[in-house]
């Protein structure tokens, strides 16, 4: 799980992570997610 999260991380800023998301139309875009709890495990 941790390795998967690392692979998805595109950029880290403060308490936010920007994940690469590929939607149903195969368009790749950034989604901003607050992950303060996850950061402790990564």
N, C-alpha and C positions, 0 to 999 in steps of 0.2 A: 504493500500500500504506500509506504513512504517513498519508495523508488518511483512509483507511478506519479505521485504528486510532484516529485522533483522534475520528472520529465515534462510535466504539463506547465510548470512555471516558466513564463516568458520573461517576467521582470518583477523584482521585488521593490516595493516602496513603502517605508514605514510599516504600518500594520496591514497593508493591502497586498494582495497577490493578483497578478494579471494572468489569467489562464487562456491558453489557446483553445477555442471551442470550434468544433467543426459541426455545423448544423446539417439539416436534411438536404440542403442544396449544395453541400460540400464547400460552402464559403467559410473561410477561416477568419475568425475575428477575435478580438480580445474581450473578455468579460471580467469586470472588476469585482472581486469578492473579498469580503472581510474574513480573515482567517486567523484571528488572534489565538484561538484555541489550538488550531492545527499547527501553528508555528512552533509551539513548544515540543511537538513530536518530530518535526522535520529536522 
